Amino acid sequence: MAARIGLVKQLHCAFLNAKLSVLSAGIRRCSALSYSESHKEFTSKRVRRKFIDFFKEGYEHRVVSSSPVRPRGDPSLLFVNAGMNQFKPILLGCPDPRSEMASYRRVVNSQKCVRAGGKHNDLEDVGKDVYHHTFFEMLGNWSFGDYFKVEACAMAWRLLTQEYGIPADRLYISYFSGDVANGLPADEETRQIWLSMGVQPDHVLPFGMKDNFWEMGETGPCGPCTEIHYDHIGNRNAASLVNADSPDVVEIWNLVFMQYNREVNGSLRPLPQCSVDTGMGLERLVTVLQGKRSNYDTDLFTPILSAIHQCSKVPAYQGRTGEADVGQVDMAYRVVADHIRTLSVCIADGVYPGMTGAELVLRRILRRAVRFTTEVLQAPEGALASLVPTVAHILGDAYPELHTESERIMDLINQNEVQFLSSLKQGRRVIDRTLSNMDKDSAVFPASVAWSLYRNLGFPLDLIDLMLEEKGKVVDKKEMAVLEDEYEKLRLQSEEDDGDRVNQLDLHSLAELQSRGVPHTDDSPKYCYSLGPNGQYVFQPCRASVLALYCDGSLVSEVIEGQRCGVILDQTSFYAEQGGQAHDQGYFTKDGLQDVLFPVKSVRLAGGYVVHQVTAAETLRTGDQVQLHLDEVIRLGCMVKHSATHLLNFALRELLGPSVSQRGSHCTANRLRFDFSVKGSLSVSELQQVEELVQNIIRQNAEVHIEEIPLSKAKQITGLRTVDEVYPDPVRVVSVAVPVSDLLNSNTTEQASVELCCGTHLLKTGAIKDFVIVSERQMVKGISRILAVTGDEAKKARETGQAMEEELESLAAQVGAASSLSIPAAQRLSKEVGLLMNAVDITPIPQWQRRELQNRLKGMQKTSNTTIRKLEIKEAALKAKELLIKHSNKPVVVDFIHTDSISVLMKTVLQLSKSSPDSMVMLFSHLQLSGKVLCACQVPKGSASDSALKWAHYVCARLGGNADGSTDVAKGVGNSANLADITDILHWADEFAQNKIQKAS
């Protein structure tokens, strides 16, 4: 390391000397500036623009747009939480070599970030202070194997002190002091760079692993970092306040020098290529440049705070915190201002409030914002959504999707607000009911109930605490932590690999492959298929050489029988999972061993290499020749579903308009799944029309045109559908019915399904044969999911739907004549209706037909229940009449009647009590086959002779059963198994009632 530092010093000596004179002059000029005069110049828009232009124009950085806050193919993250997230493929050494990203060397951007949920979670801190946020913008510049420490430090210093005019004496630098346990020396190289640029020695400070060593995660690229801190006070030495959690001295820029990789065993290995990753929060920088002490006092927030005040019933924002913030009014202002930015950005990027993952976190953010808006700020319903245009005005120049999606954002916020306010009432009832059942001396509220409110009803935890505090209760925090841990374990377990995932190449193995000159896999043979004369698809055979084997984290020259490994070939006909299409399956055979099969369990892409996961059936070595055997049935099934997905996407857009956008898809050989944005579920008519549009294109047997063209040309095609992915260049364009050349030359006005797609597709749409949507439902408000089947499965779904419709017609005729049936027969008919309802709910049939059948069955169920009720009332009236004659106007009536229905028994009690209002009535029914005894009773209203519930409970308890009800009416059940004489029950019931009457008199 020391030798490297010395070499770097020599290499950059001339650079430093040249920079020193410029920087020194710059520092003097900046120090001479009236710092307060510069505050007015720096609007947040200008600060962001200057940062981008500084690196673009001065240092030839490529400007890369912010990625959406939903991570691209990274299940380890709920949200994009740092500028480097979208560049992880480069840092991990595995970008698609055909993509634009693979050519990145110097990059600059402003990245939208959300830190709420997961490892980086600022949600509960937002509002309590003046600097925490759930959404923020990260300004950053990157070098991928280009410049390193010297240039990065010099650029940062020049931008801050010369371009932004920050006085150098207010800036403090921290650097890595080394770590003995990890065998890491102090980063003296960086310290010397700062000193060489004229930074005072007492402003360059050493810190350890916690503050100045950055790691991507438990494994992966990492390295020392140097941070630039700003002293808000000035004219003093504030070195002791750096990294001391002082609000007066804050970090504004972090420069990370990625030079190591953290291995699985915890050790550190030098990276084959060093990189620079810097990050500076826009909100903090603007606070400094506008001369404020709070992020909320800058022009990123003041318009929102003003808009909140306009629709609230509280005084204007005053910036108070802690005890000075009486009633948490200013905290509420900050919560709502922060959360509406997060909600707007997330929804614009396709993350909608829901029940799992990032969607669940956003749901909690929305509900927290609603509570503070309505309860603390006393704003009317709808006030939260009314802030969206203000957010779009502030951020829309940088992120134009906020303008185009404003209406959708407001609709979703309003819908979710109504839902939450309803849940709030329900939650209060749950809390009140739980408190009423608790021991009055207990101050601890059940954690299980609190967790249910949080997890199922979306109650913010601080709201639960506040509501309980008002009642003098607290939640058991330890038990809550246990429940949260259990939930997290279950969640992680459900996301765990099923064991079929491929041995993924690590960073060093990828670098080793490249250093050995191992060429990227030629996977063009996966597209080598044609239509034979009989209309069958013919897949060309593929023969390949084994170029590399990857096993247990390293490249090996051979594997033996039984070992699982990743196999890299010079070429392959196997499709690697990507673009929403499942990977191919099949097997290899080795030359000379045609009867020994090497099953391919999964196929993945890594940095231009296609890695086949194989369990070796025999020794396999690099250099071996293999024949690839594709499972053609599975491949063709995937081709059918993928082409059908394109037709579905086209049909939805044709029917519902351009606002429909794809939010995800997945195709397997058996079915397809398609997620898309739409206000509500599709109607029966819309479902039918979508199916009809797709079927029309299938019947046309339209040709599927596929052409590989430059990405820039592809993006000029009218009507092109894209999703948020990094596309290769050149890119494959898939167009149905219209040749790609016609689309490029604008030679057609015909509407066509045209998408950028790397998947395998049919050559003609007729092979889809049939198409049926078997499910369509809203996953969260604003996003629907369609499941569909094709071919024989579609035909089967139609036939099943027709059979169910015929069964419904038969039942409908019987329900119409049910008034002439006996009660048991009517009940059996009702049960048949219920069974058919269940079958309709779960059986694959056309979704439009399911909706129609469900609606009719609900009506039939209602009619059936009404018929049964009328029959029961009629029978109860007859039995009550007989009992009235038998018992006349006795004060206590106890008797048996013949019925199998507790409903008839209770109705008879009610009829008899109506005719004899001053009598205590208890009736029983003995079900001889089961031995059960049904009981129902009623006592006169306001009776002094005790309650009906106590009476029923007394009798049923003696029968080993139980009862429930109220003071006036009750019912229960017991068992006659231990009774010698069933009439004993009448004696107990009469005796209890007579005793109560005597006591009352």
Protein Blocks (a to p, Z undefined) as FASTA:
>chain_A
ZZmmmmmmmmmmmmmmmmmmmmmmmmmmmmmpcfklmmmmmcfklmmmmmmmmmmmmnop
acdddddfbdghiakbfbdcbfklmmmmmmnopacfkbmklmpmbdcdddddddeehjbd
cklmgojammbcfbdcddddddehiacfklmmmmmmmmmmmmnopafklpccdddebjfk
lopacdfklmmmmmmnopafklcccddfklmcccfblgdcddddddddddfkgpiafklm
gonlpakbccfbdcdddfbdcdfkopacddfbdcddddddfklmmmmmnopabfklpmkl
mmmmmmmmmmmcbdcdehiahjllghhlmmmmmmmmmmmmmmmmmmmnopacdfehjllm
mmmmmmmmmmmmmmmnopaehklmmmmmmmmmmmmmmmmmlmmmmmmmmmmmmmmmmmmm
mmmmmmmmmmmmmmmmpcfkbcbdcfklmmmmmmmnopafklmmmmmmmnopacdfklmm
mmmmmmmmmmmmmmpcehlaccdddfklmmmmmmnopacddfklmmmccddfkopacddd
dddddfbdceehiacfbdcehiacddddfbdcbdcdeehiacdedddddehilmbccddf
bdcdeehiacdddddfbdcdehiacdddddfklmmmmmmmmmmmmmmmmmmmmmnojkbc
cfbdcddfkbccdddddfbdcdfklmmmmmmmmmmmmmnopacddddddfklmmmpghia
cdddddddddddddehiafklmmnopafbdcdddddfbdcdfbfklnopacdfbdcdfbg
hiacddddehjllmmmmmmmmmmmmmmmmmmmmmmmmmmpcfklmmmmmmmmmmmmmmmm
mpccdfklmmmmmmmmmmmmmmmmmmmmmmmmmmmmmmmmmmmmmnmpafbdcdddddfb
fklmmmmmmmmmmmmmmbccddddddfknopacddddddehiagbpfklmmmmmmmmnop
aceddfkbccddddfklpmblklmmmmmmmmmmmmmmmmZZ
